[in-house]
Amino acid sequence: MADASEIMTVPARRGRAQRLTKGQAIKIINVSGTQVCDTWAFNAEDLREFMSMEHMRPTLGTIFPRQGHHLITNRRRPILLFETDTSPGIHDTLIAACDDYRYGLLGCTTYHDNCTDNLAAGMRQIGLTPPETPSPLNLWMNIPVDPEGKTAWGEPVSKPGDYVVLRAEMDCIVALSACPQDILPINGANRQITDIQYQVLA
Amino acid sequence: MADASEIMTVPARRGRAQRLTKGQAIKIINVSGTQVCDTWAFNAEDLREFMSMEHMRPTLGTIFPRQGHHLITNRRRPILLFETDTSPGIHDTLIAACDDYRYGLLGCTTYHDNCTDNLAAGMRQIGLTPPETPSPLNLWMNIPVDPEGKTAWGEPVSKPGDYVVLRAEMDCIVALSACPQDILPINGANRQITDIQYQVLA
């Protein structure tokens, strides 16, 4: 687990989870600038309460959360404040975590690393089991939506070293996955999966 | 439970659930034309597999499912074919089922009927418990999304008697809630909550 100043790594294609006490924050760093980071948050007192994209959208009135927004749970309470964002602010709330079923449909015939399993593995490392796989906040994932509602698989518009700071509004567990999607261009045209770094801030 | 020809009612503000065998279909009728119907589907063999908006969007490539689309589960399999739609095709996949927390935030100080509890009650009537509250397919709910991603609370554009037909692609349970939202205008400017009807088709 990270001290307040230590820089931690979510290795490329892997997941990690981090406890935050209310008032602490997590700085999540897009080292390469092209890496999507699937992000979840669970109430530390009751994992059945978690950050929920479908509950957040009606509260925020947008599909694109931005700096200054309170990110809310399936019980409609703020869990994280989106405090800082050095990137242009393109993040996704529409797309499920990838999973082995998805890679099967994309043509993979053997197991492919995936964010759903990374969430479970990251939580397990700190002795926890997620009650389900909530739809994640996909940091830096660029899913444009056209006026007819059609979605596309964009490349991140962030630059190397861009970061976000999410501040805990309750004691919580934040889980991160350095998304292993290397078939679609969501992690850049080169489809190179890279590390994410994070740091706990007081 | 409905025979193949009997017309069943989901009373205004309430929920019902219906078993379908693979190949059967459910015709869901917007009697008033202004009533939103939150809709879920669960694999009858394993309720942990269910129709999932966040898994459906990347497969369909749109936030607006339309006639002809295969609606898919959190295991990326078709569960319902969106076979017929007599309405202009405006349905929502973005907004969570309403719940008592939501009505509290909207100013209610006592219990308010809600789609989350209606799902549980409808399933309980046929002896089942949903494993969680998936984000629903909100039939006839009109949530416009502007080019910046901002959402609005529109009124239904459907007319009295409009219906959809959803055909089961696996044995499943379909749950319906005649959404009791009477504070926002999603069930029409008059905020009048009305019955939904349904019929099982061979």
Chai-1 contact restraints between the chains, C-beta under 6 A:
chainA,res_idxA,chainB,res_idxB,connection_type,confidence,min_distance_angstrom,max_distance_angstrom,comment,restraint_id
A,E54,B,A96,contact,1.0,0.0,6.0,A-B,restraint_1
A,E54,B,S135,contact,1.0,0.0,6.0,A-B,restraint_2
A,H55,B,A96,contact,1.0,0.0,6.0,A-B,restraint_3
A,R57,B,L94,contact,1.0,0.0,6.0,A-B,restraint_4
A,P58,B,I95,contact,1.0,0.0,6.0,A-B,restraint_5
A,G61,B,T151,contact,1.0,0.0,6.0,A-B,restraint_6
A,T62,B,G149,contact,1.0,0.0,6.0,A-B,restraint_7
A,T62,B,K150,contact,1.0,0.0,6.0,A-B,restraint_8
A,I63,B,G149,contact,1.0,0.0,6.0,A-B,restraint_9
A,F64,B,G149,contact,1.0,0.0,6.0,A-B,restraint_10
A,R75,B,Y101,contact,1.0,0.0,6.0,A-B,restraint_11
A,R76,B,Y101,contact,1.0,0.0,6.0,A-B,restraint_12
A,R76,B,R102,contact,1.0,0.0,6.0,A-B,restraint_13
A,R76,B,L105,contact,1.0,0.0,6.0,A-B,restraint_14
A,L94,B,R57,contact,1.0,0.0,6.0,A-B,restraint_15
A,I95,B,P58,contact,1.0,0.0,6.0,A-B,restraint_16
A,A96,B,E54,contact,1.0,0.0,6.0,A-B,restraint_17
A,A96,B,H55,contact,1.0,0.0,6.0,A-B,restraint_18
A,Y101,B,R75,contact,1.0,0.0,6.0,A-B,restraint_19
A,Y101,B,R76,contact,1.0,0.0,6.0,A-B,restraint_20
A,R102,B,R76,contact,1.0,0.0,6.0,A-B,restraint_21
A,L105,B,R76,contact,1.0,0.0,6.0,A-B,restraint_22
A,E132,B,E132,contact,1.0,0.0,6.0,A-B,restraint_23
A,S135,B,E54,contact,1.0,0.0,6.0,A-B,restraint_24
A,G149,B,T62,contact,1.0,0.0,6.0,A-B,restraint_25
A,G149,B,I63,contact,1.0,0.0,6.0,A-B,restraint_26
A,G149,B,F64,contact,1.0,0.0,6.0,A-B,restraint_27
A,K150,B,T62,contact,1.0,0.0,6.0,A-B,restraint_28
A,T151,B,G61,contact,1.0,0.0,6.0,A-B,restraint_29
